[in-house]
Amino acid sequence: MQSVSDDQVTLAVDAFEYQVLIAEFARRQLQSRLGETVSLHTLQYLEGNPTQGRVLPRLVGFTSPIEREFFELFCSVDGVGARKALRAMVRPVREVAVTIEEQDAKGLAALPGIGPATAERIIAKLRRKMSRFALLVGEEMAEAPDVEVDVVRETYQALCSLGHSESDARKLLDTVLATKKKFKDVESLLQAVYQQSRGG
């Protein structure tokens, strides 16, 4: 990676240089990796007005495929194009997904470029599709040794099937994962969740 600016990175690939647009949350992840080899999951969109005969292909980059998938869903809402979505994504995908899932229109409207009307449209269209994104393990939790994302996901589903609300299940998991202990399977993680919730 050759350079990082506010909204894009420049990547050298063989003899070519590519300018890749990035969201603010991705810029924070990438700025310390200048000069390193990085892999980005990209998608391409066309910017401009075809009727005026001027269209530019643009690349947008993400650090994981699931972040790219979230971005595509976000852009599918009326009134949210690629540029607006990029500007709005100042928080990690997981946090934005939780805000949508919990129908927090005020929190969503506070994102750059998203007003109250757009926030309502985003919630109406996406709130039922956010569970898997809201479960993304944050960077600080990803450092927890030997905790597989699949184990976290399955434990979350188990908690929901046991009668916990989605936000309760997430909070219980967040608390336990923050301890950085080792959990090799769903059973040991569930056990830790219940020990924690009983205060011990």
N, CA and C atoms as an extended XYZ file, in Angstrom:
600
Properties=species:S:1:pos:R:3:atomname:S:1:resname:S:1:resid:I:1 pbc="F F F"
N         0.859       -1.181        0.000 N   MET     1
C         0.000        0.000        0.000 CA  MET     1
C         0.898        1.235        0.000 C   MET     1
N         0.668        2.129       -0.959 N   GLN     2
C         1.579        3.267       -1.120 CA  GLN     2
C         1.168        4.509       -0.349 C   GLN     2
N        -0.125        4.795       -0.316 N   SER     3
C        -0.547        5.991        0.425 CA  SER     3
C        -1.981        5.835        0.923 C   SER     3
N        -2.299        6.592        1.978 N   VAL     4
C        -3.644        6.599        2.557 CA  VAL     4
C        -4.049        8.052        2.716 C   VAL     4
N        -5.211        8.414        2.142 N   SER     5
C        -5.737        9.769        2.364 CA  SER     5
C        -7.075        9.637        3.074 C   SER     5
N        -7.804       10.733        3.184 N   ASP     6
C        -9.075       10.710        3.917 CA  ASP     6
C       -10.056        9.675        3.390 C   ASP     6
N       -10.157        9.563        2.066 N   ASP     7
C       -11.204        8.690        1.535 CA  ASP     7
C       -10.698        7.655        0.530 C   ASP     7
N        -9.377        7.511        0.405 N   GLN     8
C        -8.890        6.492       -0.525 CA  GLN     8
C        -7.477        6.032       -0.189 C   GLN     8
N        -7.151        4.851       -0.719 N   VAL     9
C        -5.776        4.356       -0.616 CA  VAL     9
C        -5.246        4.146       -2.021 C   VAL     9
N        -3.932        4.214       -2.176 N   THR    10
C        -3.305        3.918       -3.460 CA  THR    10
C        -2.535        2.618       -3.308 C   THR    10
N        -2.888        1.655       -4.161 N   LEU    11
C        -2.241        0.354       -4.130 CA  LEU    11
C        -1.391        0.180       -5.377 C   LEU    11
N        -0.190       -0.356       -5.201 N   ALA    12
C         0.660       -0.688       -6.339 CA  ALA    12
C         0.495       -2.174       -6.623 C   ALA    12
N         0.034       -2.492       -7.832 N   VAL    13
C        -0.130       -3.888       -8.245 CA  VAL    13
C         0.681       -4.074       -9.517 C   VAL    13
N         1.816       -4.747       -9.402 N   ASP    14
C         2.769       -4.877      -10.514 CA  ASP    14
C         3.131       -3.477      -11.009 C   ASP    14
N         2.903       -3.222      -12.308 N   ALA    15
C         3.299       -1.913      -12.857 CA  ALA    15
C         2.194       -0.864      -12.708 C   ALA    15
N         1.068       -1.254      -12.124 N   PHE    16
C        -0.084       -0.355      -12.052 CA  PHE    16
C        -0.282        0.216      -10.653 C   PHE    16
N        -0.876        1.400      -10.606 N   GLU    17
C        -1.320        1.979       -9.339 CA  GLU    17
C        -2.837        2.109       -9.385 C   GLU    17
N        -3.490        1.653       -8.337 N   TYR    18
C        -4.947        1.744       -8.272 CA  TYR    18
C        -5.350        2.641       -7.116 C   TYR    18
N        -6.282        3.546       -7.391 N   GLN    19
C        -6.871        4.343       -6.325 CA  GLN    19
C        -8.161        3.649       -5.907 C   GLN    19
N        -8.249        3.309       -4.631 N   VAL    20
C        -9.403        2.570       -4.115 CA  VAL    20
C       -10.073        3.410       -3.038 C   VAL    20
N       -11.356        3.688       -3.220 N   LEU    21
C       -12.111        4.461       -2.230 CA  LEU    21
C       -12.346        3.597       -0.992 C   LEU    21
N       -12.246        4.213        0.175 N   ILE    22
C       -12.474        3.478        1.421 CA  ILE    22
C       -13.327        4.316        2.371 C   ILE    22
N       -14.001        3.624        3.276 N   ALA    23
C       -14.776        4.312        4.318 CA  ALA    23
C       -13.835        4.691        5.459 C   ALA    23
N       -14.287        5.613        6.301 N   GLU    24
C       -13.467        6.110        7.413 CA  GLU    24
C       -13.037        4.990        8.366 C   GLU    24
N       -13.958        4.047        8.670 N   PHE    25
C       -13.591        2.982        9.611 CA  PHE    25
C       -12.470        2.114        9.031 C   PHE    25
N       -12.466        1.944        7.688 N   ALA    26
C       -11.408        1.155        7.040 CA  ALA    26
C       -10.096        1.940        7.007 C   ALA    26
N       -10.194        3.263        6.827 N   ARG    27
C        -8.983        4.090        6.816 CA  ARG    27
C        -8.233        3.949        8.142 C   ARG    27
N        -8.990        3.937        9.249 N   ARG    28
C        -8.352        3.805       10.565 CA  ARG    28
C        -7.630        2.461       10.704 C   ARG    28
N        -8.224        1.416       10.104 N   GLN    29
C        -7.583        0.092       10.163 CA  GLN    29
C        -6.324        0.046        9.302 C   GLN    29
N        -6.337        0.789        8.183 N   LEU    30
C        -5.258        0.664        7.196 CA  LEU    30
C        -4.110        1.653        7.381 C   LEU    30
N        -4.340        2.762        8.070 N   GLN    31
C        -3.321        3.825        8.091 CA  GLN    31
C        -1.991        3.380        8.717 C   GLN    31
N        -2.048        2.391        9.596 N   SER    32
C        -0.799        1.933       10.226 CA  SER    32
C        -0.066        0.905        9.355 C   SER    32
N        -0.647        0.576        8.195 N   ARG    33
C        -0.054       -0.481        7.367 CA  ARG    33
C         0.577        0.050        6.080 C   ARG    33
N         0.888        1.328        6.074 N   LEU    34
C         1.523        1.961        4.920 CA  LEU    34
C         2.830        1.235        4.582 C   LEU    34
N         3.022        0.942        3.309 N   GLY    35
C         4.234        0.252        2.874 CA  GLY    35
C         4.135       -1.265        2.957 C   GLY    35
N         3.097       -1.771        3.641 N   GLU    36
C         2.914       -3.225        3.745 CA  GLU    36
C         2.097       -3.746        2.565 C   GLU    36
N         2.109       -5.062        2.389 N   THR    37
C         1.232       -5.702        1.414 CA  THR    37
C        -0.125       -5.897        2.074 C   THR    37
N        -1.175       -5.388        1.459 N   VAL    38
C        -2.528       -5.566        2.006 CA  VAL    38
C        -3.439       -6.168        0.942 C   VAL    38
N        -4.476       -6.868        1.390 N   SER    39
C        -5.493       -7.396        0.482 CA  SER    39
C        -6.799       -6.686        0.776 C   SER    39
N        -7.414       -6.158       -0.258 N   LEU    40
C        -8.716       -5.519       -0.085 CA  LEU    40
C        -9.761       -6.273       -0.895 C   LEU    40
N       -10.967       -6.341       -0.359 N   HIS    41
C       -12.096       -6.942       -1.073 CA  HIS    41
C       -12.825       -5.783       -1.732 C   HIS    41
N       -12.794       -5.760       -3.050 N   THR    42
C       -13.291       -4.574       -3.759 CA  THR    42
C       -14.584       -4.842       -4.517 C   THR    42
N       -15.252       -3.757       -4.818 N   LEU    43
C       -16.349       -3.806       -5.777 CA  LEU    43
C       -16.227       -2.559       -6.638 C   LEU    43
N       -16.774       -2.655       -7.831 N   GLN    44
C       -16.655       -1.538       -8.763 CA  GLN    44
C       -18.039       -0.956       -9.030 C   GLN    44
N       -18.095        0.359       -9.115 N   TYR    45
C       -19.347        0.993       -9.532 CA  TYR    45
C       -18.994        2.114      -10.500 C   TYR    45
N       -19.988        2.563      -11.233 N   LEU    46
C       -19.771        3.622      -12.224 CA  LEU    46
C       -20.292        4.933      -11.680 C   LEU    46
N       -19.450        5.962      -11.765 N   GLU    47
C       -19.819        7.271      -11.237 CA  GLU    47
C       -19.942        8.241      -12.407 C   GLU    47
N       -20.997        9.048      -12.384 N   GLY    48
C       -21.157       10.033      -13.450 CA  GLY    48
C       -22.529        9.914      -14.099 C   GLY    48
N       -22.679       10.596      -15.200 N   ASN    49
C       -23.965       10.639      -15.889 CA  ASN    49
C       -23.822       10.055      -17.294 C   ASN    49
N       -24.366        8.849      -17.513 N   PRO    50
C       -24.229        8.219      -18.828 CA  PRO    50
C       -24.837        9.050      -19.957 C   PRO    50
N       -25.897        9.838      -19.642 N   THR    51
C       -26.545       10.632      -20.696 CA  THR    51
C       -25.634       11.752      -21.197 C   THR    51
N       -24.697       12.157      -20.344 N   GLN    52
C       -23.745       13.189      -20.767 CA  GLN    52
C       -22.452       12.563      -21.298 C   GLN    52
N       -22.452       11.226      -21.369 N   GLY    53
C       -21.317       10.530      -21.963 CA  GLY    53
C       -20.064       10.493      -21.117 C   GLY    53
N       -20.186       10.810      -19.814 N   ARG    54
C       -18.986       10.772      -18.969 CA  ARG    54
C       -19.248        9.890      -17.745 C   ARG    54
N       -18.648        8.697      -17.765 N   VAL    55
C       -18.810        7.776      -16.652 CA  VAL    55
C       -17.430        7.264      -16.240 C   VAL    55
N       -17.139        7.342      -14.947 N   LEU    56
C       -15.842        6.874      -14.441 CA  LEU    56
C       -16.022        5.603      -13.615 C   LEU    56
N       -15.242        4.569      -13.912 N   PRO    57
C       -15.288        3.383      -13.042 CA  PRO    57
C       -14.544        3.669      -11.740 C   PRO    57
N       -15.152        3.316      -10.617 N   ARG    58
C       -14.526        3.529       -9.305 CA  ARG    58
C       -14.422        2.195       -8.568 C   ARG    58
N       -13.346        2.025       -7.827 N   LEU    59
C       -13.183        0.849       -6.973 CA  LEU    59
C       -13.407        1.249       -5.527 C   LEU    59
N       -14.153        0.432       -4.791 N   VAL    60
C       -14.346        0.643       -3.360 CA  VAL    60
C       -13.754       -0.573       -2.660 C   VAL    60
N       -12.969       -0.341       -1.602 N   GLY    61
C       -12.279       -1.442       -0.937 CA  GLY    61
C       -12.676       -1.641        0.514 C   GLY    61
N       -12.651       -2.906        0.938 N   PHE    62
C       -12.991       -3.285        2.314 CA  PHE    62
C       -11.989       -4.307        2.814 C   PHE    62
N       -11.844       -4.402        4.129 N   THR    63
C       -10.860       -5.329        4.682 CA  THR    63
C       -11.403       -6.748        4.809 C   THR    63
N       -12.733       -6.945        4.612 N   SER    64
C       -13.287       -8.303        4.651 CA  SER    64
C       -14.491       -8.399        3.709 C   SER    64
N       -14.799       -9.621        3.246 N   PRO    65
C       -15.943       -9.796        2.333 CA  PRO    65
C       -17.274       -9.419        2.978 C   PRO    65
N       -17.420       -9.643        4.293 N   ILE    66
C       -18.707       -9.361        4.943 CA  ILE    66
C       -18.947       -7.853        5.034 C   ILE    66
N       -17.864       -7.062        5.159 N   GLU    67
C       -18.010       -5.600        5.158 CA  GLU    67
C       -18.466       -5.132        3.772 C   GLU    67
N       -17.909       -5.755        2.738 N   ARG    68
C       -18.324       -5.417        1.368 CA  ARG    68
C       -19.803       -5.752        1.162 C   ARG    68
N       -20.214       -6.904        1.691 N   GLU    69
C       -21.616       -7.323        1.565 CA  GLU    69
C       -22.544       -6.331        2.263 C   GLU    69
N       -22.133       -5.865        3.456 N   PHE    70
C       -22.920       -4.878        4.196 CA  PHE    70
C       -23.053       -3.594        3.371 C   PHE    70
N       -21.951       -3.151        2.786 N   PHE    71
C       -21.936       -1.926        1.983 CA  PHE    71
C       -22.923       -2.037        0.817 C   PHE    71
N       -22.931       -3.190        0.151 N   GLU    72
C       -23.853       -3.374       -0.977 CA  GLU    72
C       -25.305       -3.293       -0.522 C   GLU    72
N       -25.607       -3.878        0.631 N   LEU    73
C       -26.966       -3.787        1.183 CA  LEU    73
C       -27.314       -2.342        1.515 C   LEU    73
N       -26.379       -1.654        2.153 N   PHE    74
C       -26.562       -0.255        2.549 CA  PHE    74
C       -26.872        0.600        1.317 C   PHE    74
N       -26.142        0.353        0.227 N   CYS    75
C       -26.338        1.118       -1.022 CA  CYS    75
C       -27.671        0.793       -1.710 C   CYS    75
N       -28.282       -0.344       -1.340 N   SER    76
C       -29.526       -0.752       -2.008 CA  SER    76
C       -30.734        0.061       -1.537 C   SER    76
N       -30.566        0.853       -0.478 N   VAL    77
C       -31.665        1.670        0.054 CA  VAL    77
C       -31.827        2.913       -0.822 C   VAL    77
N       -33.080        3.254       -1.152 N   ASP    78
C       -33.347        4.449       -1.964 CA  ASP    78
C       -32.701        5.676       -1.339 C   ASP    78
N       -31.985        6.437       -2.158 N   GLY    79
C       -31.383        7.682       -1.673 CA  GLY    79
C       -30.000        7.502       -1.063 C   GLY    79
N       -29.511        6.238       -1.024 N   VAL    80
C       -28.153        6.004       -0.511 CA  VAL    80
C       -27.317        5.423       -1.651 C   VAL    80
N       -26.475        6.251       -2.230 N   GLY    81
C       -25.567        5.763       -3.261 CA  GLY    81
C       -24.233        5.378       -2.641 C   GLY    81
N       -23.293        4.989       -3.496 N   ALA    82
C       -21.984        4.543       -3.008 CA  ALA    82
C       -21.260        5.650       -2.248 C   ALA    82
N       -21.271        6.868       -2.787 N   ARG    83
C       -20.548        7.973       -2.119 CA  ARG    83
C       -21.164        8.292       -0.757 C   ARG    83
N       -22.496        8.334       -0.705 N   LYS    84
C       -23.166        8.648        0.569 CA  LYS    84
C       -22.900        7.545        1.599 C   LYS    84
N       -22.948        6.288        1.139 N   ALA    85
C       -22.704        5.163        2.046 CA  ALA    85
C       -21.278        5.213        2.583 C   ALA    85
N       -20.315        5.512        1.714 N   LEU    86
C       -18.916        5.607        2.148 CA  LEU    86
C       -18.735        6.704        3.189 C   LEU    86
N       -19.375        7.854        2.940 N   ARG    87
C       -19.246        8.985        3.865 CA  ARG    87
C       -19.881        8.644        5.217 C   ARG    87
N       -20.981        7.887        5.165 N   ALA    88
C       -21.719        7.570        6.399 CA  ALA    88
C       -20.992        6.544        7.267 C   ALA    88
N       -20.190        5.689        6.640 N   MET    89
C       -19.601        4.569        7.381 CA  MET    89
C       -18.343        4.986        8.151 C   MET    89
N       -18.571        5.834        9.153 N   VAL    90
C       -17.465        6.285       10.008 CA  VAL    90
C       -17.273        5.330       11.191 C   VAL    90
N       -18.309        4.550       11.489 N   ARG    91
C       -18.242        3.562       12.571 CA  ARG    91
C       -18.036        2.178       11.959 C   ARG    91
N       -17.480        1.233       12.716 N   PRO    92
C       -17.345       -0.134       12.189 CA  PRO    92
C       -18.700       -0.714       11.776 C   PRO    92
N       -18.674       -1.618       10.807 N   VAL    93
C       -19.897       -2.225       10.263 CA  VAL    93
C       -20.769       -2.792       11.385 C   VAL    93
N       -20.155       -3.456       12.346 N   ARG    94
C       -20.909       -4.076       13.441 CA  ARG    94
C       -21.750       -3.035       14.186 C   ARG    94
N       -21.169       -1.868       14.458 N   GLU    95
C       -21.892       -0.828       15.206 CA  GLU    95
C       -23.046       -0.254       14.397 C   GLU    95
N       -22.802       -0.024       13.099 N   VAL    96
C       -23.875        0.504       12.241 CA  VAL    96
C       -25.006       -0.523       12.152 C   VAL    96
N       -24.636       -1.805       12.032 N   ALA    97
C       -25.640       -2.879       11.938 CA  ALA    97
C       -26.485       -2.960       13.206 C   ALA    97
N       -25.843       -2.834       14.366 N   VAL    98
C       -26.584       -2.865       15.641 CA  VAL    98
C       -27.553       -1.686       15.707 C   VAL    98
N       -27.101       -0.513       15.263 N   THR    99
C       -27.956        0.690       15.264 CA  THR    99
C       -29.193        0.457       14.402 C   THR    99
N       -28.999       -0.174       13.238 N   ILE   100
C       -30.137       -0.448       12.336 CA  ILE   100
C       -31.053       -1.495       12.963 C   ILE   100
N       -30.455       -2.583       13.469 N   GLU   101
C       -31.240       -3.684       14.034 CA  GLU   101
C       -32.078       -3.224       15.222 C   GLU   101
N       -31.514       -2.328       16.030 N   GLU   102
C       -32.243       -1.838       17.209 CA  GLU   102
C       -33.169       -0.662       16.870 C   GLU   102
N       -33.270       -0.357       15.570 N   GLN   103
C       -34.162        0.693       15.061 CA  GLN   103
C       -33.892        2.043       15.719 C   GLN   103
N       -32.608        2.328       15.896 N   ASP   104
C       -32.190        3.584       16.507 CA  ASP   104
C       -32.054        4.650       15.410 C   ASP   104
N       -33.201        5.217       15.021 N   ALA   105
C       -33.222        6.187       13.915 CA  ALA   105
C       -32.384        7.421       14.242 C   ALA   105
N       -32.397        7.831       15.500 N   LYS   106
C       -31.637        9.017       15.905 CA  LYS   106
C       -30.134        8.775       15.739 C   LYS   106
N       -29.685        7.616       16.201 N   GLY   107
C       -28.274        7.262       16.082 CA  GLY   107
C       -27.833        7.150       14.638 C   GLY   107
N       -28.714        6.596       13.811 N   LEU   108
C       -28.417        6.425       12.388 CA  LEU   108
C       -28.389        7.774       11.673 C   LEU   108
N       -29.345        8.642       12.017 N   ALA   109
C       -29.425        9.960       11.387 CA  ALA   109
C       -28.213       10.826       11.723 C   ALA   109
N       -27.511       10.478       12.806 N   ALA   110
C       -26.326       11.246       13.211 CA  ALA   110
C       -25.102       10.929       12.346 C   ALA   110
N       -25.167        9.852       11.556 N   LEU   111
C       -24.043        9.523       10.674 CA  LEU   111
C       -23.952       10.571        9.560 C   LEU   111
N       -22.739       10.935        9.122 N   PRO   112
C       -22.594       11.966        8.079 CA  PRO   112
C       -23.400       11.644        6.820 C   PRO   112
N       -24.193       12.632        6.384 N   GLY   113
C       -24.948       12.474        5.134 CA  GLY   113
C       -26.261       11.721        5.262 C   GLY   113
N       -26.555       11.190        6.445 N   ILE   114
C       -27.807       10.435        6.651 CA  ILE   114
C       -28.714       11.288        7.530 C   ILE   114
N       -29.816       11.730        7.007 N   GLY   115
C       -30.761       12.509        7.819 CA  GLY   115
C       -31.859       11.610        8.351 C   GLY   115
N       -32.824       12.194        9.069 N   PRO   116
C       -33.915       11.398        9.654 CA  PRO   116
C       -34.705       10.589        8.625 C   PRO   116
N       -35.027       11.188        7.476 N   ALA   117
C       -35.838       10.474        6.475 CA  ALA   117
C       -35.090        9.264        5.916 C   ALA   117
N       -33.806        9.449        5.599 N   THR   118
C       -33.001        8.340        5.068 CA  THR   118
C       -32.821        7.265        6.139 C   THR   118
N       -32.630        7.683        7.389 N   ALA   119
C       -32.480        6.726        8.498 CA  ALA   119
C       -33.715        5.822        8.591 C   ALA   119
N       -34.896        6.412        8.473 N   GLU   120
C       -36.143        5.623        8.539 CA  GLU   120
C       -36.217        4.627        7.386 C   GLU   120
N       -35.799        5.068        6.183 N   ARG   121
C       -35.823        4.160        5.019 CA  ARG   121
C       -34.841        3.000        5.207 C   ARG   121
N       -33.663        3.309        5.743 N   ILE   122
C       -32.646        2.267        5.972 CA  ILE   122
C       -33.183        1.230        6.961 C   ILE   122
N       -33.769        1.707        8.064 N   ILE   123
C       -34.304        0.797        9.084 CA  ILE   123
C       -35.423       -0.065        8.503 C   ILE   123
N       -36.344        0.569        7.760 N   ALA   124
C       -37.468       -0.172        7.190 CA  ALA   124
C       -36.997       -1.282        6.249 C   ALA   124
N       -35.958       -0.996        5.467 N   LYS   125
C       -35.511       -1.978        4.469 CA  LYS   125
C       -34.542       -3.018        5.029 C   LYS   125
N       -33.700       -2.633        6.005 N   LEU   126
C       -32.587       -3.506        6.383 CA  LEU   126
C       -32.650       -4.138        7.771 C   LEU   126
N       -33.559       -3.687        8.643 N   ARG   127
C       -33.442       -4.116       10.048 CA  ARG   127
C       -33.515       -5.637       10.234 C   ARG   127
N       -34.245       -6.335        9.360 N   ARG   128
C       -34.350       -7.796        9.508 CA  ARG   128
C       -33.169       -8.543        8.892 C   ARG   128
N       -32.275       -7.790        8.265 N   LYS   129
C       -31.136       -8.433        7.591 CA  LYS   129
C       -29.819       -8.178        8.314 C   LYS   129
N       -29.886       -7.634        9.529 N   MET   130
C       -28.670       -7.158       10.192 CA  MET   130
C       -28.019       -8.131       11.168 C   MET   130
N       -28.704       -9.214       11.542 N   SER   131
C       -28.179      -10.093       12.597 CA  SER   131
C       -26.749      -10.534       12.352 C   SER   131
N       -26.459      -11.024       11.139 N   ARG   132
C       -25.107      -11.557       10.902 CA  ARG   132
C       -24.039      -10.468       10.934 C   ARG   132
N       -24.424       -9.228       10.564 N   PHE   133
C       -23.446       -8.126       10.604 CA  PHE   133
C       -23.272       -7.619       12.030 C   PHE   133
N       -24.375       -7.604       12.785 N   ALA   134
C       -24.317       -7.155       14.177 CA  ALA   134
C       -23.477       -8.109       15.020 C   ALA   134
N       -23.289       -9.323       14.522 N   LEU   135
C       -22.502      -10.331       15.236 CA  LEU   135
C       -21.032      -10.299       14.888 C   LEU   135
N       -20.643       -9.425       13.970 N   LEU   136
C       -19.229       -9.339       13.600 CA  LEU   136
C       -18.403       -9.114       14.851 C   LEU   136
N       -17.376       -9.878       15.004 N   VAL   137
C       -16.529       -9.725       16.175 CA  VAL   137
C       -15.626       -8.528       15.951 C   VAL   137
N       -15.689       -7.554       16.855 N   GLY   138
C       -14.878       -6.351       16.723 CA  GLY   138
C       -13.397       -6.684       16.780 C   GLY   138
N       -12.563       -5.788       16.293 N   GLU   139
C       -11.107       -6.026       16.247 CA  GLU   139
C       -10.557       -6.403       17.621 C   GLU   139
N       -11.020       -5.681       18.654 N   GLU   140
C       -10.481       -5.950       19.985 CA  GLU   140
C       -10.901       -7.330       20.473 C   GLU   140
N       -12.068       -7.813       20.026 N   MET   141
C       -12.523       -9.136       20.438 CA  MET   141
C       -11.909      -10.224       19.580 C   MET   141
N       -11.550       -9.877       18.353 N   ALA   142
C       -10.957      -10.866       17.456 CA  ALA   142
C        -9.628      -11.359       18.016 C   ALA   142
N        -9.049      -10.586       18.938 N   GLU   143
C        -7.783      -10.998       19.530 CA  GLU   143
C        -7.983      -12.056       20.609 C   GLU   143
N        -9.233      -12.305       20.988 N   ALA   144
C        -9.466      -13.333       22.004 CA  ALA   144
C        -8.971      -14.665       21.451 C   ALA   144
N        -8.068      -15.345       22.148 N   PRO   145
C        -7.459      -16.540       21.574 CA  PRO   145
C        -8.457      -17.671       21.395 C   PRO   145
N        -8.339      -18.347       20.280 N   ASP   146
C        -9.094      -19.580       20.006 CA  ASP   146
C       -10.609      -19.422       20.021 C   ASP   146
N       -11.116      -18.216       19.855 N   VAL   147
C       -12.573      -18.078       19.753 CA  VAL   147
C       -12.915      -17.915       18.273 C   VAL   147
N       -13.500      -18.952       17.719 N   GLU   148
C       -13.862      -18.918       16.299 CA  GLU   148
C       -15.136      -18.095       16.130 C   GLU   148
N       -15.197      -17.356       15.007 N   VAL   149
C       -16.391      -16.552       14.736 CA  VAL   149
C       -17.619      -17.454       14.645 C   VAL   149
N       -17.461      -18.683       14.089 N   ASP   150
C       -18.588      -19.614       13.987 CA  ASP   150
C       -19.119      -20.009       15.363 C   ASP   150
N       -18.210      -20.179       16.317 N   VAL   151
C       -18.622      -20.525       17.684 CA  VAL   151
C       -19.450      -19.382       18.270 C   VAL   151
N       -18.993      -18.159       18.044 N   VAL   152
C       -19.724      -16.976       18.536 CA  VAL   152
C       -21.114      -16.931       17.899 C   VAL   152
N       -21.157      -17.142       16.596 N   ARG   153
C       -22.425      -17.075       15.866 CA  ARG   153
C       -23.401      -18.146       16.348 C   ARG   153
N       -22.898      -19.363       16.507 N   GLU   154
C       -23.773      -20.466       16.945 CA  GLU   154
C       -24.248      -20.252       18.380 C   GLU   154
N       -23.382      -19.719       19.229 N   THR   155
C       -23.774      -19.443       20.616 CA  THR   155
C       -24.860      -18.367       20.649 C   THR   155
N       -24.700      -17.362       19.796 N   TYR   156
C       -25.696      -16.289       19.685 CA  TYR   156
C       -27.058      -16.888       19.296 C   TYR   156
N       -27.043      -17.778       18.284 N   GLN   157
C       -28.302      -18.406       17.845 CA  GLN   157
C       -28.903      -19.263       18.955 C   GLN   157
N       -28.024      -19.944       19.698 N   ALA   158
C       -28.501      -20.768       20.821 CA  ALA   158
C       -29.164      -19.890       21.878 C   ALA   158
N       -28.539      -18.758       22.204 N   LEU   159
C       -29.110      -17.848       23.202 CA  LEU   159
C       -30.475      -17.328       22.752 C   LEU   159
N       -30.584      -16.997       21.469 N   CYS   160
C       -31.875      -16.516       20.939 CA  CYS   160
C       -32.935      -17.615       21.024 C   CYS   160
N       -32.534      -18.859       20.709 N   SER   161
C       -33.514      -19.946       20.745 CA  SER   161
C       -33.911      -20.288       22.186 C   SER   161
N       -33.069      -19.889       23.151 N   LEU   162
C       -33.397      -20.108       24.569 CA  LEU   162
C       -34.259      -18.983       25.147 C   LEU   162
N       -34.631      -18.040       24.285 N   GLY   163
C       -35.557      -17.000       24.722 CA  GLY   163
C       -34.968      -15.625       24.955 C   GLY   163
N       -33.654      -15.461       24.755 N   HIS   164
C       -33.047      -14.138       24.897 CA  HIS   164
C       -33.375      -13.290       23.674 C   HIS   164
N       -33.528      -11.986       23.875 N   SER   165
C       -33.709      -11.095       22.730 CA  SER   165
C       -32.366      -10.978       22.013 C   SER   165
N       -32.390      -10.514       20.763 N   GLU   166
C       -31.153      -10.410       19.989 CA  GLU   166
C       -30.154       -9.480       20.674 C   GLU   166
N       -30.639       -8.327       21.185 N   SER   167
C       -29.697       -7.381       21.807 CA  SER   167
C       -29.163       -7.929       23.129 C   SER   167
N       -30.006       -8.670       23.890 N   ASP   168
C       -29.547       -9.303       25.135 CA  ASP   168
C       -28.459      -10.331       24.852 C   ASP   168
N       -28.708      -11.158       23.854 N   ALA   169
C       -27.752      -12.210       23.490 CA  ALA   169
C       -26.412      -11.591       23.107 C   ALA   169
N       -26.475      -10.492       22.353 N   ARG   170
C       -25.246       -9.821       21.919 CA  ARG   170
C       -24.490       -9.244       23.117 C   ARG   170
N       -25.229       -8.613       24.043 N   LYS   171
C       -24.573       -8.013       25.218 CA  LYS   171
C       -23.908       -9.087       26.085 C   LYS   171
N       -24.602      -10.209       26.274 N   LEU   172
C       -24.038      -11.304       27.063 CA  LEU   172
C       -22.745      -11.815       26.432 C   LEU   172
N       -22.770      -11.990       25.115 N   LEU   173
C       -21.576      -12.470       24.403 CA  LEU   173
C       -20.443      -11.451       24.474 C   LEU   173
N       -20.774      -10.188       24.261 N   ASP   174
C       -19.749       -9.131       24.293 CA  ASP   174
C       -19.010       -9.137       25.632 C   ASP   174
N       -19.772       -9.253       26.728 N   THR   175
C       -19.180       -9.222       28.063 CA  THR   175
C       -18.199      -10.372       28.254 C   THR   175
N       -18.598      -11.578       27.825 N   VAL   176
C       -17.748      -12.752       28.006 CA  VAL   176
C       -16.525      -12.695       27.079 C   VAL   176
N       -16.720      -12.281       25.834 N   LEU   177
C       -15.601      -12.233       24.888 CA  LEU   177
C       -14.554      -11.193       25.299 C   LEU   177
N       -15.006      -10.157       25.969 N   ALA   178
C       -14.075       -9.105       26.413 CA  ALA   178
C       -13.084       -9.621       27.464 C   ALA   178
N       -13.387      -10.781       28.087 N   THR   179
C       -12.474      -11.346       29.089 CA  THR   179
C       -11.265      -12.003       28.436 C   THR   179
N       -11.306      -12.195       27.114 N   LYS   180
C       -10.196      -12.792       26.337 CA  LYS   180
C        -9.861      -14.233       26.764 C   LYS   180
N       -10.836      -14.935       27.345 N   LYS   181
C       -10.602      -16.332       27.722 CA  LYS   181
C       -10.757      -17.224       26.491 C   LYS   181
N       -10.321      -18.479       26.634 N   LYS   182
C       -10.397      -19.421       25.508 CA  LYS   182
C       -11.727      -20.167       25.522 C   LYS   182
N       -12.382      -20.221       24.382 N   PHE   183
C       -13.630      -20.990       24.244 CA  PHE   183
C       -13.533      -21.806       22.961 C   PHE   183
N       -13.460      -23.106       23.122 N   LYS   184
C       -13.241      -23.949       21.939 CA  LYS   184
C       -14.550      -24.390       21.286 C   LYS   184
N       -15.651      -24.321       22.046 N   ASP   185
C       -16.922      -24.758       21.459 CA  ASP   185
C       -18.083      -23.965       22.061 C   ASP   185
N       -19.247      -24.195       21.489 N   VAL   186
C       -20.455      -23.461       21.896 CA  VAL   186
C       -20.778      -23.731       23.366 C   VAL   186
N       -20.626      -24.990       23.772 N   GLU   187
C       -20.975      -25.366       25.146 CA  GLU   187
C       -20.167      -24.582       26.177 C   GLU   187
N       -18.834      -24.487       25.957 N   SER   188
C       -18.002      -23.771       26.938 CA  SER   188
C       -18.307      -22.273       26.936 C   SER   188
N       -18.635      -21.726       25.764 N   LEU   189
C       -18.972      -20.297       25.687 CA  LEU   189
C       -20.318      -20.037       26.361 C   LEU   189
N       -21.297      -20.926       26.138 N   LEU   190
C       -22.609      -20.787       26.788 CA  LEU   190
C       -22.466      -20.860       28.314 C   LEU   190
N       -21.640      -21.796       28.764 N   GLN   191
C       -21.415      -21.951       30.199 CA  GLN   191
C       -20.853      -20.663       30.802 C   GLN   191
N       -19.877      -20.075       30.094 N   ALA   192
C       -19.262      -18.826       30.564 CA  ALA   192
C       -20.287      -17.691       30.591 C   ALA   192
N       -21.154      -17.639       29.576 N   VAL   193
C       -22.197      -16.605       29.505 CA  VAL   193
C       -23.097      -16.696       30.740 C   VAL   193
N       -23.505      -17.922       31.088 N   TYR   194
C       -24.419      -18.063       32.225 CA  TYR   194
C       -23.726      -17.836       33.566 C   TYR   194
N       -22.449      -18.213       33.658 N   GLN   195
C       -21.699      -17.915       34.894 CA  GLN   195
C       -21.584      -16.403       35.075 C   GLN   195
N       -21.292      -15.719       33.975 N   GLN   196
C       -21.147      -14.255       33.996 CA  GLN   196
C       -22.462      -13.593       34.381 C   GLN   196
N       -23.572      -14.083       33.794 N   SER   197
C       -24.859      -13.442       34.048 CA  SER   197
C       -25.350      -13.703       35.470 C   SER   197
N       -24.802      -14.773       36.093 N   ARG   198
C       -25.152      -15.039       37.504 CA  ARG   198
C       -24.217      -14.316       38.455 C   ARG   198
N       -23.271      -13.547       37.853 N   GLY   199
C       -22.382      -12.735       38.674 CA  GLY   199
C       -21.157      -13.470       39.169 C   GLY   199
N       -20.773      -14.531       38.422 N   GLY   200
C       -19.604      -15.199       38.914 CA  GLY   200
C       -18.995      -16.074       37.879 C   GLY   200
